Amino acid sequence: MSIWKAVRTAAVALVAAVTFAGTAQAAATAPNGKLTAELALLWTTVLERPSAQNSFGSGGDAYACWDLGRNIVAPFGPSEVPSCTVKPGTRIFLVGATYECSTPWERAAGTALVSCAVEKDASTAPAVTLDGRPVSLSEVTTPVLPVTVPELPVDNVFGLPGGPGQFAAHGWVALLNPLTPGTHTIVGPTFTTTIIVQPGLH
């Protein structure tokens, strides 16, 4: 069963609601500021990536393992991510649940986008386990951030004309330590995701 609500579009509004499974051996020590920055980077990348290279667009699962740089990968998409293959030493940015509100698609603007994201997202952290052990998620909220999508309106996940805009996001997240080589299983309320740590991968 899919664990994400699909991105929806309308003439004047777009809100993406997402619940995600990721994995790692243990939560890394990361302050909320770091976690907030990673969530902001993830959503910025999603909003600015053209549809053909976007798990929320026509790219599908082939683009559901987002490389955030600095050896951090975030499995993330509008439906359950079946698996991600990563090299040893990779940290996983796990998003248990998240919601973003953005302009020009959302009627709200400025700080109202923050309230929108908080109100629309899960009010409590979803239960997620890694190889049968519970994973602790932290609640974070981004400030209002700019987004400019050069590819719009040529090829975008919204199917709408676009340009400069703003967004804010809320989420339940964790930055996880690298997993040992091999296969690991993440289980949530409605999903299962596999992380494959493959030695020799570049």
N, C-alpha and C positions, 0 to 999 in steps of 0.2 A: 504494500500500500504506500502511496506517496505520502511523504511527511511534510510537504510544502504546499501552501496555497499558491496557485499560479499567479504570475504577474497579470494584473488586469489593467486595461486601458479604457479611457473614455475621452470624449472631446476635450474635457477640461480637468481630468483628474487621472493620476496614476499613483497607486500605492502597492508596494510589493511586500507580501507577508511571507516569511520563510521560517521553517523549522528544520534543523540540519543535524546530521550525524557525522562526527569526526572521530579520531582516535589518537591515543598516545599512551605511553607507559605510566606517566604520572604528570600532574600539573606542575609546570615550571613556576618558580617564584617570579611573579610579574605583578607590578602595581597596577591599579585600575587605570592609571593614565596610559600605560603601555597597552593595556587591553583595549581601551577606548580608541587609541591611535590605530591599532590593527583593524578594528571594526570599521573605522572611518576609511582606511585605505582599501579595505575589501569592497565596501559599497561604492566608493569613488571609482574603483576599477570596473565594477559591474556596470555602473551607469555610463561610463565612458567607452566601454568596449563595444565594437560593432556586433550586430546580431550574429553574423556568421562565425564569430570567434567567442561566443558567449553562451554559457549554459542556460541562460534565461531566454536566449534567442534560438536561431536555427542551428547553432553549433551543438547544442544538446550535451550529452554526457561526455563527449570528447573534450569539452572545455570546462568540465565541472571541478577539476582539481586546480585551483587558482594559485599561481606562484606569486607570493607577496614579497619575494626577495629575502635576503638574509637567511636562507635555508628555512623558510616558513612556507608551508602549503596549507591552503584552506579548501577542503571539499565543500562545494556550495552550489546549489542550483534550485530550480523551481520544483524538482521532484527528488526522490531518494537517489543519492549518489551511490551506485553499486560498489565501486572500489576506486582507490587511488594507489598508484605505485610510486614510491619515493625512494631516494637513496638514503643510506645510513647517515645519521646525524641531522636529519630533517625534523624540525619541530612542526607540530600540527596546530593550526589555529582552529579550535573547535567552536562552532556556533550552534548552541543548543536550540536557540530561537532568536529571531530578529525581525524587526519591522522598520521600514524606512518610509518617510514622507518627503516628497520632493516637488519643486516647481520647475517648469511652468505647468506641470500636469496636475498638481494638487492645489486646491483652492486656498489652503493655508499658506502663509509666508512668514519669514522671520522666525521668532521664537515659538510661534504657533506650530511650526513643523516639529519642534521638540515634543510639545505636548501631544501632538498627533501620533508620533512614533511610540511614545510611552503608553498612551491609552490603547493603541491597537495591538501592541505586543503582548505576549504571555505575562501574566502578573506574578507568576512564580516560575522557578527554574524547572525545566523538564527533567525527568529521571533518565540518566544516560549511564551505561556501564561499558567498560573496556575489559574484554576477556573476563567478564563476570564480576568485575569490581566497579563500584560507583565512582563516577567522575564529578568533582565539584565545579560548578559554574558560577561565575561572578556576574552581577548585573552592572551594565555600563550604558551610558547615554552619550552620544556625540553632541557637540555644539552644532549650530547651523554652519554648514560648510558649502563652499562654491563648487559647482560642477559645470564644466563646459565640454560638450560632446562634439568634437570636430566632424564625426561621421554623419551626424544628423543633418538633413533628413534622408540621406542616401540609404543607410542601412543601420537601423537601430532596433533595440528590443521593444520599443514602445509603438512603433509604427506611426509615429507622429512627428510633425516638424518640431525642431528644437533649437537649442543654442544654449547660452548661459542660463544657469539656474542655481537652485540651492537645494540642499537636502539635510535631514537630520535622521539619526537612526538610534534605536534602542536594541539591546540584545543581552542574552545570557551566554557568556563565552568563557573560554579558557585557552591559555597558551600552554601546550603540552610538550613535555620532554620527548626527545627522540625515542622511538621504539627499537627494540632489538630486531635483528634481521629475521624475516619470516612473515607469517600471516597473522593478523590480529583482527578481532571482531568487535564492533561497536553495536550495542543494542539500545534502542530507545523505545518509547511507548508504541510507535507504529513503524519502526524501521530497523534495518540491519545494514551496516556498511563495513566493508573490508578494507583494511590498509595493508598493502604489501610492501615490506621493506626489502629492497633488492640490492645486494652488494654488487658493485661494479657499474651501477647505473650512473650516467653523467647528466 
